[in-house]
Amino acid sequence: MKQKIGIVTDEASDLPEEIVNKYNIGIARFKVDLQNLINIPGNIYQKIREAEKMGIPNTIKTSQPSINEFLSVFKEKLKDFEEIICITMSSKVSGTYNSAIQAKKFLQKELQEKVHVFDSLNGSSGEGLVVLKSISLIKENLEIKKIIEKLKEGISSFKLLGVYEKPKWLESSGRVPRFIPALMKEAEKMSIKPIFGMKSGQLKVVGIKRNIKDLSSALFEEFEKATKKIKSPISVAITHADNIPQAERLKELINNLNNAKVLFTNLTCIPLGGHIGPGSLIISWKE
């Protein structure tokens, strides 16, 4: 017997496998071409580090999940659920949302009405928290239109902050203008590091930290500053680019607060981590 409402999302939501399995979430995978790194052992970040030692360029290429990928996931999950909410990475930084919209058009007409594509205006752990919020609303036995309405009303309350370990990884990714990493290198010499955040669905520099002790402390300070007036419980998620010590330290700092709890930590997926580089750290929360 089919359940009423299910969730599909893309790989960039960075949800741990246990959550994906627990809620039978459909995951649309990005297309990844490791190129020069394909034969280097380890996860993506270990590959990047080892490639640098070997003098091999980091030339990873990624693209959003294809229309066929979304179509396949939709068809599979419609066997288990009467309707689906598909939550995607921000349409302002990826073509993922458009791929999902186009895939929906290839379903049989009666099935198209069963798929509802929603733009998270976020990514990584921020997108993951939107998925978890959707699941909590489903548990309230709300109608799907009401769930979408509540998500739209609250989308601005999902926050994301991130900090990279070294600007050279951004430069080698080829995804940013060359002058930006150069400026960041100069900032590093002056013990200055930018803090990135999602603003209206776009990734922007939202702050500057000086004399950073470590990445976890830097993000924790920004989190505390942003949430100091919030009295209600705050749901938090952390992702990292193969930086377990700093991710665990940040989790410890958050969980020691009276009004915040980390719902999950996980490795940042290849499409994101392959470009921001090893060591990066991201925190997201729902106010």
Residue pairs with C-beta under 8 A, 6 or more apart in sequence:
2 79
2 80
2 81
2 82
3 24
3 80
3 81
3 82
4 81
4 82
4 83
4 138
5 81
5 82
5 83
5 84
5 85
5 138
5 144
5 147
6 24
6 25
6 26
6 77
6 80
6 81
6 83
6 84
6 85
7 23
7 25
7 26
7 84
7 85
7 86
7 87
7 131
7 134
7 135
7 138
8 25
8 26
8 27
8 28
8 70
8 73
8 74
8 77
8 84
8 85
8 86
8 87
8 100
9 15
9 25
9 26
9 27
9 28
9 86
9 87
9 88
9 127
9 131
10 27
10 28
10 29
10 30
10 64
10 65
10 88
10 89
10 96
10 100
10 127
11 27
11 28
11 29
11 30
11 65
11 269
11 270
11 271
12 30
12 89
12 94
12 96
12 123
12 124
12 127
12 269
12 271
12 272
13 27
13 87
13 89
13 120
13 123
13 124
13 127
13 128
13 130
13 131
14 124
14 125
14 127
14 128
14 237
14 239
14 266
14 267
14 268
14 269
14 272
15 25
15 27
15 128
15 131
15 264
15 266
16 264
16 265
16 266
19 25
19 132
19 264
20 27
23 135
24 77
24 80
25 131
26 73
26 74
26 76
26 77
26 84
27 73
28 65
28 69
28 70
28 73
28 96
28 99
28 100
29 65
29 69
30 62
30 63
30 64
30 65
30 269
30 270
30 271
31 62
31 63
31 64
31 65
31 66
31 69
32 60
32 61
32 62
32 270
32 271
32 274
33 60
33 61
33 62
34 44
34 47
34 60
35 59
35 60
35 61
36 51
36 56
36 57
36 58
36 59
37 44
37 47
37 48
37 51
37 56
37 58
37 59
37 60
40 46
40 47
40 50
40 51
40 54
40 56
41 47
41 50
42 50
43 242
43 267
44 60
44 242
44 270
44 273
44 274
45 241
45 242
45 273
45 277
45 278
45 279
46 242
46 278
48 58
48 169
48 274
48 277
48 278
49 278
51 57
51 58
52 58
57 172
58 169
58 172
58 173
58 274
59 174
60 173
60 270
60 274
60 275
62 270
62 271
62 274
62 275
63 95
64 89
64 94
64 95
64 96
64 98
64 99
65 96
65 99
65 100
66 99
67 99
67 102
67 103
67 106
68 103
69 99
69 103
70 86
70 99
70 100
70 102
70 103
70 104
71 103
71 106
71 107
74 84
74 86
74 103
74 104
74 107
74 111
74 115
75 107
77 84
78 84
78 111
78 114
78 115
82 114
83 114
83 115
83 116
83 144
84 114
84 115
84 116
85 116
85 118
85 134
85 144
85 147
85 148
86 100
86 104
86 115
86 116
86 117
86 118
87 118
87 120
87 127
87 130
87 131
87 134
88 94
88 96
88 97
88 100
88 117
88 118
88 119
88 120
88 127
89 96
89 97
89 120
89 122
89 123
89 127
90 97
90 119
90 120
90 121
90 122
90 123
90 127
90 198
90 201
90 202
91 97
91 98
91 119
91 121
91 201
92 121
92 200
92 201
92 202
93 123
93 201
93 202
93 203
94 123
97 117
97 119
100 117
101 117
104 112
104 115
104 117
105 112
107 114
107 115
116 144
116 148
118 130
118 134
118 148
118 151
119 201
120 126
120 127
120 130
120 155
120 158
121 155
121 158
121 198
121 200
121 201
122 129
122 130
122 158
122 160
122 198
122 201
122 284
123 160
123 198
123 203
123 272
124 160
124 162
124 239
124 268
124 269
124 272
124 282
124 284
125 160
125 237
125 238
125 239
125 264
125 266
125 282
125 283
125 284
126 158
126 159
126 160
126 198
126 237
126 284
128 237
128 239
128 264
128 266
128 284
129 158
129 235
129 237
129 263
129 284
129 285
129 286
130 151
130 155
130 158
132 235
132 237
132 263
133 151
133 154
133 158
133 286
134 147
134 151
137 146
137 147
137 150
137 151
138 147
142 150
154 286
157 286
157 287
158 284
158 285
158 286
158 287
159 197
159 198
159 226
159 284
159 285
159 286
159 287
160 197
160 198
160 282
160 283
160 284
161 195
161 196
161 197
161 206
161 207
161 219
161 222
161 223
161 226
161 282
161 283
161 284
162 195
162 196
162 197
162 219
162 276
162 280
162 281
162 282
162 283
163 193
163 194
163 195
163 196
163 209
163 215
163 218
163 219
163 280
163 281
164 170
164 193
164 196
164 276
164 277
164 279
164 280
165 215
165 241
165 243
165 277
165 278
165 279
165 280
165 281
166 188
166 277
166 278
166 279
167 181
167 184
167 185
167 188
168 181
168 185
168 277
169 275
169 276
169 277
169 278
169 280
170 176
170 180
170 181
170 184
170 275
170 276
170 277
171 178
171 181
171 182
172 277
173 274
173 275
173 276
173 277
175 275
184 194
187 193
187 194
191 210
191 211
191 212
192 208
192 209
192 210
193 208
193 209
193 212
193 218
194 205
194 207
194 208
194 209
195 205
195 206
195 207
195 208
195 209
195 218
195 219
195 222
196 203
196 204
196 205
196 206
197 203
197 204
197 205
197 206
197 207
198 204
199 206
207 222
209 218
209 221
209 222
212 218
214 246
214 249
215 243
215 246
215 250
215 279
215 280
215 281
216 246
216 247
216 249
216 250
216 253
216 281
217 249
217 253
219 250
219 281
219 283
220 250
220 253
220 254
223 236
223 254
223 260
223 283
223 285
224 257
227 234
227 259
227 260
227 285
227 287
230 259
230 287
231 259
232 259
232 287
233 259
233 260
233 261
234 259
234 260
234 261
234 285
234 286
234 287
235 260
235 261
235 263
235 285
235 286
236 254
236 260
236 261
236 262
236 263
236 283
236 284
236 285
237 262
237 263
237 264
237 265
237 266
237 283
237 284
237 285
238 247
238 250
238 251
238 254
238 262
238 264
238 265
238 266
238 281
238 282
238 283
238 284
239 247
239 265
239 266
239 267
239 268
239 281
239 282
239 284
240 246
240 247
240 265
240 267
240 268
240 279
240 280
240 281
240 282
241 267
241 268
241 273
241 276
241 277
241 278
241 279
241 280
241 281
242 267
242 273
242 278
242 279
243 278
243 279
243 280
243 281
246 279
246 281
247 265
247 281
248 265
250 281
250 283
251 262
251 265
254 260
254 261
254 262
254 283
255 261
255 262
260 285
267 273
268 276
268 280
268 282
273 280
